[in-house]
């Protein structure tokens, strides 16, 4: 089995189209804001969370080897936009259960993954089909309709014939 950095790098190369996702408006992913008050997020759907926390230790199992398309959210615990979106993402995980796998990566504790994906702003959200080497992404806040559109676009994404 390849070592984790090599596996992460290989997976990131397979979905390299996300390297250009750093230009949209959102929080800088380098330091927490100092003046933003805490946000009380909306309640999550009942039942256990369907969004898996991913680190370098479980990246291979949860993302690189996933059979379903994977929704990846890069976030930070201090990010108020990320806190507001968390219940929307949790609801989407319930709505798309069995069709899309939902994971989240904390940029503060998994800096190597954030760097490997070229994440410089949060929230950054990707929907990838690893086996097909396709996907779509978005940087910045999304409402429920925008989140649904991102997921649907990710499900419809087709490989670029020139990448074969």
Secondary structure as the mmCIF struct_conf table of DSSP 4:
data_model
#
loop_
_struct_conf.conf_type_id
_struct_conf.id
_struct_conf.beg_label_comp_id
_struct_conf.beg_label_asym_id
_struct_conf.beg_label_seq_id
_struct_conf.end_label_comp_id
_struct_conf.end_label_asym_id
_struct_conf.end_label_seq_id
HELX_RH_AL_P HELX_RH_AL_P1 UNK A 4 UNK A 14
TURN_TY1_P TURN_TY1_P1 UNK A 15 UNK A 15
HELX_RH_3T_P HELX_RH_3T_P1 UNK A 16 UNK A 20
TURN_TY1_P TURN_TY1_P2 UNK A 21 UNK A 22
BEND BEND1 UNK A 24 UNK A 26
STRN STRN1 UNK A 27 UNK A 28
BEND BEND2 UNK A 29 UNK A 31
BEND BEND3 UNK A 34 UNK A 35
HELX_LH_PP_P HELX_LH_PP_P1 UNK A 36 UNK A 38
HELX_LH_PP_P HELX_LH_PP_P2 UNK A 41 UNK A 45
BEND BEND4 UNK A 46 UNK A 48
STRN STRN2 UNK A 51 UNK A 53
TURN_TY1_P TURN_TY1_P3 UNK A 56 UNK A 58
HELX_RH_AL_P HELX_RH_AL_P2 UNK A 59 UNK A 59
HELX_RH_PI_P HELX_RH_PI_P1 UNK A 60 UNK A 64
TURN_TY1_P TURN_TY1_P4 UNK A 65 UNK A 65
BEND BEND5 UNK A 67 UNK A 68
STRN STRN3 UNK A 69 UNK A 75
TURN_TY1_P TURN_TY1_P5 UNK A 77 UNK A 78
HELX_RH_AL_P HELX_RH_AL_P3 UNK A 80 UNK A 95
TURN_TY1_P TURN_TY1_P6 UNK A 96 UNK A 99
STRN STRN4 UNK A 100 UNK A 106
TURN_TY1_P TURN_TY1_P7 UNK A 107 UNK A 109
HELX_RH_AL_P HELX_RH_AL_P4 UNK A 111 UNK A 116
TURN_TY1_P TURN_TY1_P8 UNK A 117 UNK A 118
STRN STRN5 UNK A 121 UNK A 122
BEND BEND6 UNK A 123 UNK A 123
STRN STRN6 UNK A 124 UNK A 129
HELX_RH_3T_P HELX_RH_3T_P2 UNK A 130 UNK A 132
TURN_TY1_P TURN_TY1_P9 UNK A 133 UNK A 133
STRN STRN7 UNK A 134 UNK A 139
BEND BEND7 UNK A 140 UNK A 140
HELX_RH_AL_P HELX_RH_AL_P5 UNK A 144 UNK A 156
HELX_RH_3T_P HELX_RH_3T_P3 UNK A 161 UNK A 163
#
